C-alpha cells in the first residue's frame, strides 16, 4: 500500500505578481496605441480590455496617464482627433469620446501651480 500523498501549499508572491501585472498592462497599452494609430480600433480596444482584466485580477490600478486614454463608458482606447475630442478650459481638460459621447473632465491644478511658481 502507498502512503497518502500530501499536497504542499505553494505561497503566492503577490508583490512580484503585481509588478509583472503592471508591466503587462503597460505593454498592452503600448500595443493598443500602435494599433490605434494604424487604424485598427477593434484590436486596440481588445488590448485595453485585456489590460483592464489583468488589473482587476491582480488588484493593480491603472496609472492615471493610461486611465485617461480609456473611455469610462464604452472602454474604447482614445486617440485625440481620431475618436476623441480634447479641450482645455478653465482648470480642466475635457475629453469627449466620439464613439459614445461620454464626457470626462480631469483637473490640471498641479500644472497650473508649477507654472505660477516659475
Backbone as a chain_set.jsonl record, in Angstrom:
{"seq": "XXXXXXXXXXXXXXXXXXXXXXXXXXXXXXXXXXXXXXXXXXXXXXXXXXXXXXXXXXXXXXXXXXXXXXXXXXXXXXXXXXXXXXXXXXXXXXXXXXXXXXXXXXXXXXXXXXXXXX", "coords": {"N": [[0.813, -1.179, 0.0], [0.443, 2.271, -0.77], [1.671, 5.265, 0.746], [-0.427, 7.997, 1.798], [-0.652, 10.777, -0.39], [0.473, 14.033, 0.167], [-0.461, 17.35, -0.39], [1.55, 20.109, -0.975], [1.417, 23.336, 0.194], [1.661, 26.091, -1.895], [3.145, 29.151, -1.76], [1.968, 32.27, -2.814], [3.564, 34.93, -4.479], [2.684, 37.884, -4.032], [3.51, 40.555, -4.375], [5.408, 40.376, -6.393], [3.799, 39.307, -8.411], [2.039, 41.441, -8.833], [3.787, 43.405, -9.765], [4.649, 42.297, -12.19], [2.159, 42.17, -13.436], [1.602, 44.907, -13.711], [3.623, 45.614, -15.532], [2.809, 44.134, -17.749], [0.351, 45.318, -18.294], [1.158, 47.893, -19.067], [2.601, 47.206, -21.362], [0.543, 46.177, -22.964], [-0.987, 48.493, -23.335], [0.822, 50.016, -24.806], [0.889, 48.495, -27.146], [-1.8, 48.802, -27.861], [-1.848, 51.52, -28.482], [-0.176, 51.57, -30.743], [-1.689, 49.994, -32.528], [-4.031, 51.511, -32.702], [-3.112, 53.818, -33.94], [-2.463, 52.757, -36.386], [-4.946, 52.355, -37.332], [-6.514, 50.257, -36.568], [-8.922, 49.94, -34.688], [-10.517, 48.093, -33.315], [-8.783, 46.064, -32.464], [-7.12, 47.544, -30.794], [-8.943, 48.251, -28.796], [-9.428, 45.728, -27.769], [-6.934, 45.084, -26.651], [-6.914, 46.976, -24.608], [-9.054, 46.039, -23.115], [-8.026, 43.557, -22.258], [-5.859, 44.485, -20.7], [-7.242, 45.861, -18.662], [-8.597, 43.702, -17.49], [-6.457, 42.198, -16.471], [-5.546, 44.01, -14.578], [-7.741, 44.049, -12.829], [-7.773, 41.423, -11.949], [-5.348, 41.075, -10.564], [-5.452, 43.124, -8.784], [-4.418, 45.695, -9.447], [-4.019, 49.063, -9.97], [-4.749, 51.116, -12.788], [-2.322, 53.277, -14.132], [-2.592, 56.874, -13.922], [-2.061, 58.268, -16.3], [-2.555, 56.334, -18.212], [-5.166, 55.703, -17.645], [-6.544, 57.911, -18.477], [-6.582, 57.552, -21.175], [-8.604, 55.866, -21.823], [-12.026, 55.381, -22.48], [-14.525, 55.976, -20.101], [-17.069, 54.996, -20.29], [-17.592, 53.334, -22.675], [-15.241, 51.969, -22.827], [-13.335, 52.29, -24.829], [-10.224, 52.702, -26.56], [-8.775, 55.793, -26.473], [-7.887, 58.086, -28.926], [-6.713, 61.179, -29.499], [-8.282, 63.367, -31.809], [-8.896, 61.301, -33.555], [-10.819, 59.467, -32.402], [-11.545, 60.905, -30.226], [-12.212, 63.996, -28.622], [-10.406, 66.66, -27.386], [-10.351, 69.233, -25.101], [-9.204, 72.213, -23.542], [-10.009, 74.069, -20.805], [-10.56, 76.63, -18.466], [-9.782, 75.214, -15.456], [-9.619, 72.62, -16.214], [-9.217, 69.622, -18.163], [-11.062, 68.577, -20.795], [-12.296, 65.696, -22.106], [-13.888, 64.191, -24.772], [-15.515, 61.34, -25.795], [-15.832, 60.24, -29.022], [-17.158, 58.08, -29.916], [-19.172, 57.131, -28.11], [-20.027, 59.435, -26.896], [-19.488, 60.143, -24.289], [-18.384, 62.285, -21.658], [-15.435, 63.279, -20.132], [-13.858, 64.783, -17.436], [-10.887, 66.193, -16.337], [-8.945, 67.526, -13.765], [-6.322, 70.011, -13.887], [-4.659, 71.179, -11.896], [-2.179, 70.941, -10.587], [-0.287, 71.369, -12.611], [-0.838, 74.027, -13.251], [-0.151, 75.326, -10.852], [2.585, 74.755, -10.76], [3.422, 76.205, -12.982], [2.882, 78.802, -12.137], [4.75, 79.124, -10.094], [7.136, 79.371, -11.455]], "CA": [[0.0, 0.0, 0.0], [1.194, 3.518, -0.851], [1.284, 6.263, 1.746], [-1.235, 9.059, 1.186], [0.158, 11.911, -0.873], [0.078, 15.306, 0.739], [-0.176, 18.493, -1.245], [2.3, 21.157, -0.311], [0.878, 24.655, -0.136], [2.616, 26.954, -2.577], [2.863, 30.544, -1.421], [1.983, 33.208, -3.932], [4.354, 36.135, -4.246], [1.763, 38.883, -4.545], [4.228, 41.746, -4.831], [6.012, 40.06, -7.688], [2.693, 39.163, -9.359], [1.526, 42.778, -9.148], [4.787, 44.098, -10.579], [4.557, 41.716, -13.53], [0.872, 42.606, -13.987], [1.765, 46.301, -14.132], [4.437, 45.634, -16.751], [1.991, 43.616, -18.847], [-0.653, 46.335, -18.611], [1.825, 48.945, -19.828], [2.918, 46.668, -22.689], [-0.711, 46.1, -23.721], [-1.38, 49.845, -23.732], [1.713, 50.415, -25.908], [0.372, 47.805, -28.34], [-3.076, 49.434, -28.201], [-1.556, 52.787, -29.143], [0.329, 51.264, -32.081], [-2.802, 49.53, -33.366], [-4.961, 52.621, -32.924], [-2.507, 54.709, -34.923], [-2.561, 52.067, -37.679], [-6.342, 52.369, -37.755], [-7.19, 49.031, -36.138], [-9.517, 50.315, -33.399], [-11.044, 46.915, -32.621], [-7.675, 45.387, -31.783], [-6.689, 48.43, -29.711], [-9.919, 48.1, -27.716], [-9.22, 44.398, -27.18], [-5.756, 45.185, -25.794], [-7.333, 47.717, -23.415], [-9.89, 45.12, -22.328], [-7.129, 42.598, -21.603], [-5.128, 45.202, -19.662], [-8.152, 46.112, -17.541], [-8.852, 42.423, -16.814], [-5.26, 41.873, -15.686], [-5.56, 44.914, -13.425], [-8.764, 43.623, -11.873], [-7.43, 40.116, -11.378], [-4.225, 41.186, -9.627], [-5.689, 44.291, -7.935], [-3.452, 46.712, -9.838], [-4.677, 50.233, -10.544], [-4.153, 51.678, -13.991], [-1.727, 54.594, -13.887], [-3.51, 57.933, -14.348], [-1.835, 58.629, -17.701], [-3.216, 55.314, -19.029], [-6.598, 55.762, -17.364], [-7.102, 58.997, -19.284], [-6.639, 57.132, -22.573], [-9.701, 54.905, -21.966], [-13.349, 55.938, -22.215], [-15.1, 55.361, -18.902], [-18.365, 54.39, -20.615], [-17.543, 52.221, -23.643], [-13.914, 51.354, -22.669], [-12.577, 52.388, -26.072], [-8.924, 53.364, -26.451], [-8.992, 57.12, -27.029], [-6.808, 58.733, -29.661], [-7.195, 62.513, -29.837], [-8.582, 63.715, -33.198], [-9.452, 60.157, -34.284], [-12.081, 59.091, -31.767], [-11.71, 61.69, -29.001], [-12.015, 65.44, -28.726], [-9.786, 67.137, -26.148], [-10.419, 70.688, -24.956], [-8.673, 72.724, -22.294], [-10.736, 75.263, -20.423], [-10.566, 76.849, -17.026], [-8.758, 74.403, -14.798], [-9.945, 71.233, -16.535], [-9.061, 69.065, -19.5], [-12.326, 67.906, -21.089], [-12.149, 64.724, -23.175], [-15.17, 63.66, -25.207], [-15.417, 60.149, -26.635], [-16.66, 60.444, -30.209], [-17.903, 56.85, -30.183], [-20.394, 57.045, -27.292], [-20.417, 60.761, -26.452], [-19.19, 60.348, -22.867], [-17.516, 63.415, -21.376], [-14.601, 63.065, -18.957], [-13.187, 66.017, -17.042], [-9.737, 65.959, -15.469], [-8.34, 68.793, -13.337], [-4.876, 70.116, -14.032], [-4.244, 72.196, -10.94], [-0.754, 70.813, -10.296], [0.463, 72.001, -13.694], [-1.008, 75.471, -13.123], [0.636, 75.778, -9.702], [4.001, 74.692, -11.148], [3.661, 77.304, -13.913], [2.874, 80.039, -11.349], [5.987, 79.199, -9.316], [8.285, 79.684, -12.316]], "C": [[0.866, 1.257, 0.0], [0.753, 4.481, 0.247], [0.456, 7.362, 1.061], [-0.351, 10.234, 0.764], [-0.412, 13.208, -0.3], [0.457, 16.418, -0.23], [0.526, 19.559, -0.425], [1.731, 22.499, -0.766], [1.972, 25.503, -0.765], [2.22, 28.391, -2.292], [2.95, 31.409, -2.664], [2.794, 34.427, -3.544], [3.58, 37.298, -4.84], [2.461, 40.134, -5.056], [4.827, 41.542, -6.206], [4.93, 39.924, -8.761], [2.171, 40.537, -9.782], [2.499, 43.559, -10.017], [4.724, 43.613, -12.019], [3.257, 42.144, -14.206], [0.956, 44.04, -14.478], [2.565, 46.426, -15.418], [3.616, 45.158, -17.949], [0.925, 44.619, -19.263], [-0.019, 47.432, -19.463], [2.172, 48.464, -21.238], [1.66, 46.592, -23.559], [-1.17, 47.485, -24.168], [-0.467, 50.386, -24.826], [1.247, 49.78, -27.214], [-0.941, 48.434, -28.808], [-2.831, 50.747, -28.93], [-1.057, 52.551, -30.569], [-0.807, 50.853, -33.017], [-3.785, 50.649, -33.672], [-4.406, 53.58, -33.97], [-2.506, 54.086, -36.313], [-3.985, 52.046, -38.215], [-7.122, 51.137, -37.353], [-7.771, 49.259, -34.736], [-10.012, 49.098, -32.623], [-9.937, 46.194, -31.853], [-7.159, 46.229, -30.623], [-7.64, 48.3, -28.526], [-9.765, 46.756, -27.022], [-8.006, 44.415, -26.238], [-6.096, 45.925, -24.501], [-8.16, 46.812, -22.509], [-9.022, 44.106, -21.575], [-6.343, 43.257, -20.465], [-5.986, 45.47, -18.445], [-8.432, 44.811, -16.776], [-7.666, 42.009, -15.958], [-5.229, 42.731, -14.424], [-6.567, 44.485, -12.376], [-8.381, 42.309, -11.196], [-6.352, 40.233, -10.301], [-4.307, 42.433, -8.756], [-4.63, 45.366, -8.165], [-4.224, 47.855, -10.473], [-3.977, 50.634, -11.835], [-3.515, 53.014, -13.634], [-2.61, 55.684, -14.493], [-3.303, 58.316, -15.806], [-2.45, 57.594, -18.656], [-4.727, 55.37, -18.857], [-7.271, 56.84, -18.212], [-7.231, 58.619, -20.753], [-7.78, 56.156, -22.845], [-11.014, 55.604, -21.638], [-13.956, 55.207, -21.031], [-16.422, 54.669, -19.173], [-18.216, 53.153, -21.501], [-16.194, 51.513, -23.65], [-13.135, 51.303, -23.974], [-11.242, 53.067, -25.789], [-9.037, 54.696, -27.175], [-7.73, 57.662, -27.683], [-7.315, 60.115, -30.052], [-7.213, 62.738, -31.342], [-9.074, 62.529, -34.027], [-10.795, 59.745, -33.695], [-12.293, 59.814, -30.436], [-11.454, 63.163, -29.292], [-11.491, 65.906, -27.374], [-9.801, 68.656, -26.159], [-9.867, 71.065, -23.59], [-9.425, 74.007, -21.98], [-10.769, 75.403, -18.92], [-9.44, 76.081, -16.374], [-9.001, 72.922, -15.061], [-9.543, 70.897, -17.966], [-10.321, 68.249, -19.743], [-12.107, 67.012, -22.294], [-13.52, 64.151, -23.488], [-14.919, 62.471, -26.125], [-16.363, 60.349, -27.816], [-17.431, 59.189, -30.591], [-19.226, 56.823, -29.42], [-20.863, 58.393, -26.78], [-20.142, 61.043, -24.984], [-18.192, 61.497, -22.702], [-16.76, 63.123, -20.089], [-13.839, 64.348, -18.671], [-12.078, 65.682, -16.041], [-9.156, 67.307, -15.06], [-6.851, 68.816, -13.662], [-4.337, 71.243, -13.177], [-2.747, 72.151, -10.667], [0.089, 71.539, -11.342], [0.359, 73.524, -13.603], [-0.172, 76.025, -11.973], [2.119, 75.779, -10.044], [4.346, 75.855, -12.076], [3.722, 78.63, -13.168], [4.17, 80.221, -10.58], [7.171, 79.628, -10.156], [8.428, 81.125, -12.631]], "O": [[1.892, 1.312, 0.678], [-0.418, 4.5, 0.627], [0.632, 7.619, -0.13], [0.573, 10.624, 1.477], [-1.623, 13.429, -0.294], [1.544, 16.423, -0.808], [0.12, 19.861, 0.697], [1.586, 22.755, -1.961], [3.074, 25.615, -0.228], [1.088, 28.796, -2.555], [3.883, 31.294, -3.459], [2.719, 34.899, -2.41], [3.78, 37.662, -5.998], [2.047, 40.71, -6.062], [4.763, 42.418, -7.068], [5.119, 40.373, -9.892], [1.894, 40.763, -10.96], [2.08, 44.296, -10.91], [4.744, 44.412, -12.955], [3.242, 42.446, -15.399], [0.438, 44.36, -15.548], [2.239, 47.234, -16.287], [3.72, 45.721, -19.039], [0.628, 44.756, -20.45], [-0.594, 47.851, -20.467], [2.052, 49.222, -22.2], [1.705, 46.904, -24.749], [-1.69, 47.632, -25.274], [-0.922, 51.137, -25.689], [1.211, 50.434, -28.256], [-1.169, 48.582, -30.009], [-3.531, 51.058, -29.894], [-1.467, 53.251, -31.495], [-0.876, 51.308, -34.159], [-4.314, 50.727, -34.781], [-5.157, 54.097, -34.797], [-2.543, 54.804, -37.312], [-4.215, 51.76, -39.391], [-8.276, 50.979, -37.753], [-7.197, 48.831, -33.735], [-9.932, 49.079, -31.395], [-10.142, 45.766, -30.717], [-6.799, 45.686, -29.579], [-7.198, 48.244, -27.378], [-9.954, 46.66, -25.81], [-8.049, 43.829, -25.156], [-5.626, 45.552, -23.426], [-7.99, 46.816, -21.29], [-9.257, 43.833, -20.398], [-6.176, 42.667, -19.398], [-5.521, 45.325, -17.314], [-8.498, 44.82, -15.547], [-7.846, 41.523, -14.841], [-4.924, 42.241, -13.337], [-6.291, 44.546, -11.177], [-8.639, 42.116, -10.008], [-6.426, 39.58, -9.26], [-3.346, 42.77, -8.064], [-4.027, 45.88, -7.223], [-4.996, 47.644, -11.409], [-2.758, 50.505, -11.957], [-4.114, 53.805, -12.905], [-3.305, 55.436, -15.479], [-4.267, 58.656, -16.491], [-2.823, 57.934, -19.779], [-5.478, 55.118, -19.799], [-8.425, 56.696, -18.614], [-7.926, 59.304, -21.503], [-7.919, 55.667, -23.966], [-11.111, 56.327, -20.647], [-13.914, 53.979, -20.958], [-16.86, 53.841, -18.374], [-18.654, 52.062, -21.136], [-16.01, 50.553, -24.398], [-12.361, 50.373, -24.2], [-11.139, 53.903, -24.891], [-9.359, 54.729, -28.362], [-6.657, 57.693, -27.081], [-8.245, 60.226, -30.85], [-6.287, 62.353, -32.056], [-9.623, 62.734, -35.11], [-11.795, 59.682, -34.409], [-13.114, 59.397, -29.619], [-10.594, 63.518, -30.099], [-12.067, 65.583, -26.335], [-9.327, 69.287, -27.103], [-10.038, 70.338, -22.611], [-9.469, 74.925, -22.799], [-10.976, 74.432, -18.192], [-8.271, 76.28, -16.706], [-8.643, 72.071, -14.247], [-9.53, 71.753, -18.85], [-10.619, 67.329, -18.982], [-11.773, 67.492, -23.378], [-14.229, 63.684, -22.597], [-14.195, 62.585, -27.114], [-17.554, 60.597, -27.63], [-18.268, 59.227, -31.492], [-20.275, 56.532, -29.996], [-21.982, 58.501, -26.279], [-20.533, 62.097, -24.484], [-17.275, 61.656, -23.507], [-17.361, 62.765, -19.076], [-13.24, 64.933, -19.574], [-12.297, 64.99, -15.047], [-8.898, 68.15, -15.92], [-6.199, 67.772, -13.708], [-3.652, 72.143, -13.663], [-2.109, 73.195, -10.53], [1.051, 72.232, -11.009], [1.336, 74.233, -13.844], [0.448, 77.08, -12.109], [2.839, 76.702, -9.664], [5.431, 76.429, -11.976], [4.521, 79.498, -13.519], [4.645, 81.346, -10.426], [8.125, 80.197, -9.625], [9.354, 81.512, -13.345]]}, "num_chains": 1, "name": "protein.A"}
